[in-house]
Amino acid sequence: MQLPRINKLTKLIGIKNPKAKAGMPPGTLIFMGDKLTEKSQVDLISYDSQDIIEFCSKSSEDVLEQLNSGKVNWVNIDGLHNVKLIEEIGEHFKLHPLLMEDVLNTEHRPKAEEYQEQIFFTLKTLYNLTDENITYEQISFVLGKDYLLSFQEKEGDLFEGFRDRLRQTGTGKNRARSRGADYLFYRLIDTIVDSYYIILEKVGERIDILEDEVYDEPTKKTLHDIQQLKRELIFLRKSVYPLREALSKITKGEYHLIKKDTLPFFSDVYDHTIHVIETLETYRDLVTNLTDMYMTSISNKMNEVMKVLTIMATIFIPLTFIAGVYGMNFQHMPELNWKYGYPAVWGIMIATSIAMIIYFKRKKWL
């Protein structure tokens, strides 16, 4: 009976298949995660300040032949489930086995590491496909001297707007084209971090809706929605907090592949990440308060019901007493033979009820 709860916990903290790599040597290439697409392909954008070339193929060999050492080469790989494709890319760029292992582990925490002449960086991209669920995808980057590799779980991403800017001509629009691979690296990370604000806005809207429900008419579904939002905030926190540490390493100038004139841009992304984290902390406090408000609202609602029932019972106490007295079957009771005894008793009962109601209202019990 405990197994479903254990599975929920491992999913929440980011363990898809904890036994898949048990006993395997370090650097073993095994895809860890959910297969999000059947399609796998490699895209190449090779550019400099004067020219840009785009190429796409399902074969890594075809794409790798198009690399130009005199330009910035952005190689994007879609479909991490294709281990063979990842391995071919890794062999060409001489990626460290541990780096490739982290690329294939889609539940890895955000981090930044340096491997000889390369920088490895991984983080989460968040999508709000519906009003109720937040989905995520892991994206990993490998920065080299004149190239950037990006590994994505599926096709489609947040970078299409940036690709359009790369395609534009004109001196005023080609800042990215005139800079190196490290600036490309910054722009892609900045795009992902900026997308977090969209998710936070959606979360804020859901909190406002839940607040109205808690105040107006809380139900069991309201409590379920609050708990669901709590779980999502836990995952968001887990996805963003380590990103601060990863970006901090870059802003400190620890990596020689990041030029000094690019460091201020990473500092700006770091500031955005701090703001996202602070917003998450605020939302977490608000959702915690929502739970307390829900329990208080339910308790108050129960108290109102109990108050009404108590008042009704109190009103009927003297009426029950009168009915009990005149329900006794004694022979010598003067009122039993009185012509107006029955309506008189009713009058007394009604007058008593009205008097008690007026008294309760004056005491503000009603």
C-alpha positions in Angstrom: 0.0 0.0 0.0 3.0 2.4 0.5 4.4 1.9 -3.0 2.2 4.6 -4.8 3.3 7.2 -2.2 7.0 6.3 -2.7 6.6 6.6 -6.5 5.0 10.0 -6.0 7.9 11.1 -3.8 10.6 10.0 -6.2 8.8 11.7 -9.1 8.6 15.0 -7.1 12.2 15.0 -6.1 13.3 14.1 -9.6 14.1 10.4 -9.7 12.5 8.7 -12.8 14.2 5.3 -12.5 16.5 5.0 -9.5 17.5 1.5 -10.4 18.4 2.1 -14.0 22.1 2.9 -13.4 22.7 0.9 -10.3 26.0 -0.9 -10.5 27.0 0.8 -13.8 30.5 2.4 -14.1 30.8 6.2 -14.3 30.3 7.6 -17.7 27.9 4.9 -18.9 25.6 6.4 -21.5 22.0 5.6 -20.5 19.1 7.9 -21.2 17.3 8.8 -18.0 13.9 10.3 -18.4 10.7 10.2 -20.4 10.8 9.9 -24.1 9.0 13.1 -25.3 9.3 12.6 -29.0 10.1 10.0 -31.7 12.0 12.5 -33.7 15.7 13.2 -33.4 17.7 15.7 -35.5 20.7 18.0 -35.5 20.4 21.7 -36.5 23.3 23.9 -37.3 23.5 27.7 -37.5 26.9 28.9 -38.5 27.4 32.7 -38.6 29.7 35.7 -38.3 29.1 39.4 -38.7 28.8 39.1 -42.5 27.1 35.7 -43.2 24.8 33.1 -41.7 24.3 29.5 -42.8 21.7 27.1 -41.6 21.6 23.3 -42.0 19.4 20.5 -40.6 19.7 16.7 -40.9 18.9 13.5 -39.0 22.5 12.5 -39.5 25.2 13.9 -37.3 27.9 13.3 -40.0 26.1 15.5 -42.5 25.9 18.4 -40.0 29.4 18.1 -38.7 30.8 18.4 -42.2 29.2 21.9 -42.4 31.1 23.3 -39.4 33.2 26.4 -40.1 36.1 27.1 -37.8 36.1 30.7 -38.8 32.5 31.3 -37.6 30.4 30.7 -34.5 28.8 27.3 -34.8 25.5 26.6 -32.9 24.7 22.9 -33.0 21.3 22.0 -31.6 20.4 18.4 -30.9 16.7 17.4 -30.5 15.9 14.0 -29.0 18.1 12.9 -26.1 16.6 9.4 -26.3 18.8 8.8 -29.3 21.9 7.8 -27.4 23.8 6.8 -30.5 23.4 10.3 -32.0 24.5 11.9 -28.7 27.5 9.6 -28.6 28.5 10.6 -32.2 28.3 14.3 -31.3 30.3 13.7 -28.1 33.1 11.8 -30.0 33.5 14.6 -32.6 33.8 17.4 -30.0 35.7 15.2 -27.5 33.2 15.6 -24.7 34.1 14.1 -21.4 32.2 10.8 -20.6 30.8 12.3 -17.3 29.6 15.4 -19.2 27.7 13.2 -21.7 26.3 11.1 -18.9 24.9 14.4 -17.4 23.4 15.4 -20.7 21.4 12.1 -20.9 20.1 12.4 -17.3 17.1 14.7 -17.7 16.5 14.8 -14.0 19.8 16.5 -13.2 19.9 19.6 -11.1 21.0 22.9 -12.8 24.7 23.3 -12.6 27.8 24.6 -14.3 31.1 22.7 -14.7 34.3 23.2 -16.6 35.9 20.3 -18.6 39.3 21.3 -20.0 38.4 23.5 -23.0 34.6 23.3 -22.5 31.9 24.6 -20.1 29.0 22.4 -19.4 25.7 24.1 -18.2 22.3 22.5 -17.6 19.0 24.0 -16.5 15.3 23.5 -16.9 12.9 25.1 -19.4 9.4 25.5 -18.1 6.2 25.6 -20.1 2.6 26.4 -19.1 0.6 24.3 -21.6 -2.6 24.5 -19.6 -3.9 26.6 -16.7 -3.4 23.7 -14.3 -0.1 22.0 -15.2 3.5 23.2 -15.6 5.7 21.0 -17.8 9.4 21.1 -18.0 12.3 20.1 -20.3 16.0 19.9 -19.5 18.3 21.8 -21.8 22.1 21.3 -21.6 24.8 23.5 -23.2 28.4 22.8 -24.0 30.4 25.9 -24.7 33.6 25.7 -26.7 36.0 28.1 -28.2 34.0 28.8 -31.4 30.9 26.6 -30.9 27.9 26.0 -28.7 26.1 22.7 -28.4 22.6 22.6 -27.1 20.9 19.4 -26.2 17.1 19.3 -25.9 14.6 16.5 -25.1 12.3 17.3 -28.0 11.9 19.6 -31.0 10.5 23.1 -30.5 11.9 25.6 -28.0 11.9 29.2 -26.9 14.7 30.3 -29.2 12.9 30.9 -32.4 12.7 34.6 -31.8 16.4 34.8 -31.2 17.0 32.8 -34.4 15.0 35.4 -36.3 17.3 38.1 -34.9 20.3 36.2 -36.0 18.9 36.1 -39.5 18.4 39.9 -39.7 20.8 42.1 -41.5 22.0 45.6 -40.7 24.7 46.8 -38.3 22.2 47.9 -35.7 20.6 44.5 -35.4 23.7 42.2 -35.4 25.1 42.5 -32.0 24.9 38.7 -31.5 26.4 38.1 -35.0 29.4 40.3 -34.1 30.2 38.6 -30.9 31.5 35.1 -30.0 30.0 31.9 -28.8 30.0 33.0 -25.2 27.5 35.8 -26.1 25.3 33.2 -27.8 25.5 31.1 -24.7 24.3 34.1 -22.6 21.4 34.9 -24.9 20.0 31.4 -24.8 20.2 31.2 -21.0 18.7 34.7 -20.7 15.8 33.6 -22.9 15.1 30.7 -20.6 15.3 32.7 -17.4 13.0 35.4 -18.9 10.4 32.6 -19.7 10.3 31.9 -15.9 8.4 35.2 -15.5 5.6 34.0 -17.7 5.3 30.9 -15.5 5.4 33.1 -12.3 2.6 35.3 -13.7 0.4 32.2 -14.3 1.1 31.0 -10.8 0.2 34.4 -9.4 -3.1 34.3 -11.2 -3.9 30.9 -9.8 -3.1 32.1 -6.3 -5.5 35.0 -6.8 -8.3 32.7 -8.0 -7.7 30.3 -5.1 -7.8 33.2 -2.6 -11.3 34.2 -3.9 -12.4 30.6 -3.7 -11.2 30.3 -0.1 -13.0 33.5 0.9 -16.2 32.9 -1.0 -17.0 29.1 -1.1 -14.2 26.7 -0.2 -14.6 23.1 -1.3 -12.6 19.9 -1.3 -11.4 20.8 -4.8 -10.1 24.1 -3.5 -7.9 22.2 -1.0 -6.8 19.8 -3.8 -5.8 22.8 -6.0 -3.8 24.4 -3.2 -1.9 21.1 -2.6 -1.2 20.8 -6.3 0.1 24.3 -6.4 2.3 23.6 -3.4 3.9 20.7 -5.3 4.5 22.8 -8.3 6.2 25.5 -6.3 8.4 22.8 -4.7 9.5 21.7 -8.2 10.0 25.3 -9.3 12.2 26.0 -6.3 14.2 22.9 -7.0 14.7 24.0 -10.6 15.7 27.6 -9.9 17.7 27.6 -6.7 20.6 25.6 -8.1 20.6 27.9 -11.1 21.7 30.8 -8.9 24.8 28.9 -7.9 25.6 27.9 -11.4 25.4 31.5 -12.7 27.4 32.7 -9.7 30.4 30.7 -10.9 30.2 32.3 -14.3 29.8 35.9 -13.0 32.9 35.4 -10.8 35.0 35.0 -13.9 36.0 31.5 -13.1 35.8 30.3 -16.7 38.3 31.5 -19.3 35.9 30.8 -22.2 33.6 33.6 -21.0 35.1 37.0 -22.1 35.3 39.9 -19.7 33.0 42.0 -21.8 30.3 39.3 -21.6 30.4 38.9 -17.8 28.1 42.0 -17.2 25.4 40.2 -19.3 25.6 37.1 -17.1 25.4 39.3 -14.0 22.1 40.7 -15.4 20.8 37.1 -15.8 22.0 36.4 -12.3 20.0 39.3 -11.0 16.9 38.1 -12.8 17.3 34.7 -11.2 17.5 36.2 -7.8 14.3 38.1 -8.5 12.6 34.9 -9.6 13.7 33.1 -6.4 12.4 35.9 -4.2 9.1 35.8 -6.1 8.9 32.0 -5.5 9.5 32.5 -1.8 6.7 35.1 -1.7 4.3 32.7 -3.5 5.3 29.8 -1.2 4.3 31.9 1.8 1.1 32.9 0.1 0.1 29.3 -0.6 1.0 28.3 2.9 -1.3 31.1 4.1 -4.0 29.8 1.7 -4.0 26.5 3.5 -4.4 28.2 6.9 -7.1 30.4 5.4 -8.9 27.4 4.0 -8.9 25.6 7.4 -10.0 28.8 9.1 -12.8 29.3 6.6 -14.0 25.8 7.0 -13.9 26.1 10.8 -15.8 29.4 10.6 -18.4 27.8 8.3 -18.8 25.0 10.8 -19.1 27.4 13.6 -21.9 29.3 11.8 -23.8 26.1 11.3 -23.4 25.1 14.9 -24.5 28.6 16.0 -27.7 28.4 14.0 -28.4 24.9 15.3 -27.7 26.0 18.9 -30.0 29.0 18.6 -32.8 26.8 17.2 -32.3 24.3 20.0 -32.3 27.1 22.6 -35.6 28.5 21.2 -37.3 25.2 21.4 -36.2 24.5 25.0 -39.1 26.6 26.6 -41.5 25.4 23.9 -40.7 21.8 24.7 -41.1 22.6 28.4 -44.6 24.1 27.8 -45.6 21.2 25.6 -44.3 18.7 28.1 -46.3 20.3 31.0 -49.5 20.3 29.1 -48.8 16.9 27.7 -49.1 15.4 31.1 -52.2 13.4 31.7 -53.2 14.6 35.1 -56.9 14.9 35.7 -57.0 18.1 37.7 -55.3 20.7 35.4 -57.3 23.9 35.2 -56.2 24.9 31.7 -57.3 21.6 30.2 -61.0 22.5 30.6 -60.5 26.1 29.7 -62.2 27.1 26.4 -59.3 29.2 25.2 -56.5 27.0 26.7 -55.3 25.7 23.4 -54.9 29.0 21.6 -53.5 30.6 24.7 -50.7 28.0 24.9 -49.9 28.6 21.2 -49.8 32.4 21.9 -47.4 31.9 24.8 -45.2 29.7 22.6 -45.1 32.2 19.7 -44.5 35.1 22.0 -41.7 33.3 23.8 -40.0 32.5 20.4 -40.3 36.1 19.2 -38.9 37.5 22.5 -35.9 35.1 22.4 -35.2 36.0 18.8 -35.3 39.7 19.6 -33.0 39.1 22.6 -30.5 37.2 20.4 -30.4 39.9 17.8 -29.8 42.6 20.5 -26.9 40.5 21.8 -25.7 40.1 18.1 -25.8 36.4 18.3 -27.9 36.4 15.1 
